[in-house]
Amino acid sequence: VRAFIKSYADLLGIDGIRLLALYRAEFDESKYPKESLPTGEKRLMFTPNKLTPLLFTLAVVAFAIYLLFQYAAILKAPNLEIFSPPDDYSTTAAVIEVSGQTEEETTISINGQLVPVDDASKFYYQLQLTDGQNTIEIVASRKLAPKTRATRIVRLTR
């Protein structure tokens, strides 16, 4: 307080020593004990100098995690679920329907023939069977990803 009074007096161009004497005469320091600042107690303070590197690091880590998930999604083999026919199936019908579901942006081939996939990622295909055992190979593929294969054995008995 005294330094402030002296600086203020110098700024106004009046005698600082006399102003300090008036202050001491009016203000009794014994009535107002000094409060000491806590020493040795450290608090965590978030300043711009600390927050900027922290936020930058968090952004880089979040971006790296995002890239990792995208990379894993691209390289994951597509899911393939076959509704019909069941494996090791016997029938007397010469034509059988092969149906199932896969993921978006996946192409399906049945015994080497490309099969259209609808908007709901489902596919249907009428397959002509030969007498005896027929092996049906269903392949789901996506760009840059491994292929998913399913095999069904169907027997045609007449």
BELFEN-V200904 format. One line per field, one symbol per residue. burial: + if it has 16 or more other ideal C-beta (glycine too) atoms within 10 Angstrom, else -. A space follows every 10 residues. Layout:
# BELFEN-V200904
burial: ???
This chain:
# BELFEN-V200904
burial: --------+- -----+--++ ---------- ---------- ---------- ---------- ---------- -------+-+ -+--+----- -----+-+++ +++--+++++ ----+-+--- +-+-+-+-+- ---+-+-+++ ++--+--+-+ -+-+-+--
